[in-house]
Amino acid sequence: MSTAISCTRAAVPRVTSSVARCRRHASTEIVQSSTAPSPRRISEALGVRMHRMLYPEHYEKKDEVNWKARGDVIPAPTRRVRVKKTDKKWAPVIAMDGVQKSLSKRFGIPIFAPTTPNIKKTCPHPLAAVTSSQTTLLDPTGARTRLFAKDNPECARVGDIILVRQRTGDPFAGVCINIRRRGVDTAILLRGQLTRVGVEMWYKIYSPLVEGIEVVQRAAKRARRARLTYMRTVKHDRGSVENVVRLYLRQKAALGTTEGGPKKKGSAAAAAMAGGGKKGKGRGKGRR
């Protein structure tokens, strides 16, 4: 590294081009003129002195006047950390166990290490843990989770006819046109028809109000879309699925009676949908 820094700029000739047009011959010619600015007269010793004051680590001191530049390269100085004076009353506290010595000496007061463990070590994925615990609480058997799991080959897909039974109210059946998988908030969108009017209902599969979910009829082939919103048009509307659900409930009731299975809640509503309710006494001519 050079011992001196040139504080003067080199005299670079400025080349200016001027175009002189000849009026008589209508031609152009380039005329170059060089002008050199006057150099700044700054003492060279002043530049050396300024550089030595800014970067003293690059110089070696022979005596009070003469300085010699070093040949090796010295790294830049590290940042100095201000260390506050520690009060005598904190000295025994800083010497105790559980106190961070380096930080305490730096700030001048005792700084204790955290006693509680870090949440990242005890539970690295808290959201997944909460979702798993809530799913286990709302679906102890795991039947609904398997019914809408993507890795299950027998899972429910869009295009299937699904029947949903609730604790309060009549069951609702329709074509599944959307499945929104959001962990505990997983929901399905069913499109049916009531009194010849298209109706769409969202149902959350883990809701405590939902008593049961059954796949009445599966689609003939896998749908090529994740959301069958085109079924809202008149051309692709499935219409009422009441006949399909009624046939399914009759077959299920016949199998249940032959096997002697217990009746579930909501059987009256299902029987009403299937058309198998008890008929009342009609008022006819033969009545006395």
WOVEN-V750686 format. One record per backbone hydrogen bond with DSSP energy under -0.5 kcal/mol. NH is the residue of the N-H (numbers start at 1). CO is the residue of the C=O. E is the energy in kcal/mol with one decimal. If there is no record, write none. Layout:
# WOVEN-V750686
nh->{NH & NH}
co->{CO & CO}
e->{E & E}
This chain:
# WOVEN-V750686
nh->{6 & 7 & 12 & 13 & 14 & 15 & 16 & 16 & 18 & 18 & 20 & 20 & 21 & 22 & 22 & 23 & 26 & 29 & 31 & 31 & 32 & 33 & 35 & 37 & 42 & 47 & 48 & 49 & 50 & 51 & 52 & 53 & 54 & 55 & 58 & 59 & 60 & 62 & 62 & 63 & 68 & 70 & 74 & 82 & 84 & 84 & 87 & 90 & 91 & 94 & 95 & 96 & 99 & 100 & 101 & 104 & 105 & 106 & 107 & 108 & 112 & 113 & 121 & 122 & 123 & 129 & 130 & 131 & 132 & 133 & 134 & 135 & 136 & 137 & 138 & 139 & 146 & 147 & 148 & 149 & 152 & 153 & 155 & 156 & 159 & 160 & 161 & 162 & 162 & 163 & 164 & 165 & 167 & 172 & 174 & 175 & 176 & 177 & 177 & 178 & 180 & 181 & 182 & 185 & 186 & 187 & 188 & 189 & 190 & 190 & 191 & 192 & 192 & 194 & 197 & 199 & 201 & 203 & 205 & 205 & 206 & 207 & 210 & 211 & 211 & 212 & 214 & 216 & 216 & 217 & 228 & 229 & 231 & 232 & 233 & 237 & 245 & 246 & 247 & 248 & 249 & 250 & 251 & 252 & 253 & 254 & 255 & 256 & 257 & 258 & 259 & 260 & 261 & 267 & 270 & 271 & 272 & 273 & 274 & 275 & 276 & 284 & 287}
co->{4 & 5 & 10 & 11 & 35 & 13 & 14 & 33 & 16 & 31 & 18 & 29 & 19 & 20 & 27 & 21 & 22 & 20 & 18 & 29 & 30 & 16 & 14 & 35 & 40 & 43 & 44 & 45 & 46 & 47 & 48 & 49 & 50 & 51 & 55 & 56 & 68 & 60 & 66 & 66 & 60 & 58 & 72 & 80 & 82 & 106 & 108 & 87 & 88 & 90 & 91 & 93 & 96 & 111 & 99 & 100 & 101 & 102 & 103 & 104 & 110 & 98 & 118 & 118 & 119 & 125 & 126 & 127 & 128 & 129 & 130 & 131 & 132 & 133 & 134 & 135 & 142 & 143 & 144 & 146 & 149 & 151 & 152 & 147 & 176 & 157 & 217 & 160 & 174 & 214 & 172 & 212 & 209 & 164 & 162 & 191 & 160 & 175 & 189 & 189 & 187 & 179 & 180 & 182 & 183 & 180 & 203 & 178 & 188 & 201 & 175 & 190 & 199 & 197 & 194 & 192 & 190 & 188 & 186 & 203 & 186 & 204 & 207 & 165 & 209 & 165 & 163 & 161 & 214 & 161 & 177 & 227 & 228 & 229 & 230 & 233 & 241 & 242 & 243 & 244 & 245 & 246 & 247 & 248 & 249 & 250 & 251 & 252 & 253 & 254 & 255 & 256 & 256 & 264 & 266 & 267 & 268 & 269 & 270 & 271 & 271 & 282 & 284}
e->{-0.5 & -0.7 & -1.4 & -0.6 & -2.1 & -0.7 & -0.7 & -1.7 & -0.5 & -1.5 & -0.7 & -1.7 & -0.6 & -0.5 & -2.4 & -0.7 & -1.6 & -0.8 & -1.8 & -0.5 & -0.5 & -1.4 & -1.2 & -0.5 & -1.3 & -1.2 & -2.0 & -2.2 & -2.3 & -2.3 & -2.2 & -1.9 & -2.0 & -2.6 & -1.1 & -1.4 & -4.0 & -0.6 & -1.5 & -1.5 & -3.0 & -2.6 & -0.6 & -0.6 & -0.6 & -1.9 & -0.8 & -1.2 & -0.9 & -2.5 & -1.4 & -1.2 & -0.9 & -2.9 & -0.8 & -1.9 & -2.4 & -1.6 & -2.3 & -1.7 & -0.5 & -2.6 & -0.9 & -1.7 & -2.7 & -1.7 & -2.4 & -2.3 & -2.2 & -2.2 & -2.4 & -2.3 & -2.2 & -1.8 & -2.5 & -2.3 & -1.9 & -1.9 & -1.4 & -0.8 & -0.9 & -0.6 & -1.5 & -3.1 & -3.1 & -1.6 & -3.0 & -0.6 & -2.4 & -3.1 & -2.8 & -2.8 & -2.5 & -2.3 & -1.8 & -2.7 & -3.0 & -0.7 & -2.4 & -0.9 & -2.8 & -0.8 & -0.8 & -1.7 & -1.2 & -2.3 & -2.5 & -2.5 & -0.6 & -2.7 & -2.3 & -0.5 & -3.1 & -2.5 & -1.1 & -2.4 & -2.5 & -2.4 & -1.7 & -0.6 & -0.6 & -1.5 & -1.2 & -2.3 & -0.7 & -1.6 & -2.7 & -2.2 & -0.8 & -1.4 & -2.2 & -1.2 & -1.3 & -1.6 & -1.4 & -0.9 & -2.1 & -2.4 & -2.1 & -1.9 & -2.4 & -2.0 & -2.1 & -2.2 & -2.5 & -2.3 & -2.2 & -2.1 & -2.1 & -1.8 & -2.0 & -1.1 & -1.9 & -1.1 & -2.0 & -2.7 & -2.2 & -2.1 & -2.3 & -1.1 & -2.7 & -1.0 & -0.8}
